[in-house]
């Protein structure tokens, strides 16, 4: 199996693979630099708590949560009713009767319904790595160019 980044790199470096190694590495570095800069500019233009992708997902989940009913069992344990299905949400230790949230940690509609019932914000239930602050921090590290090949100190090999 390949990841999306591997497939993307394979597609855009197809012709560059014929270059000598140092030129290939420099080509890939400038490619990653362009991608990183594009993502940084995109992130700088986003004024939400979460990055665009996750904010959109959260908004979709918030819309779905509007049709759910919530019964509070205790301060932190809630029964969320979605049609004929019941879900248990424990906000205190972030345990839920559905597995998906525990995998990606983004509040799903059931969690958002329970938070709305308690009049709480979702920010305390989102991991920091989805926030704009961390996203901007991710893309602020520059990709330095390779040094001039003629200035490399190459060891001499004696057979």
Secondary structure, DSSP 8 states (H G I E B T S, - for coil): ---HHHHHHHHHTTTGGGS-HHHHHHHHHHHHHHHHHHHHHHHHT--SSB-HHHHHHHHHHHHHHTT-EEEESSSSEEEEEETTEEEEEETTTTEESSSHHHHH----HHHHHHHHHHT--SGGGS-GGGBHHHHHHHH-S-------GGG--------
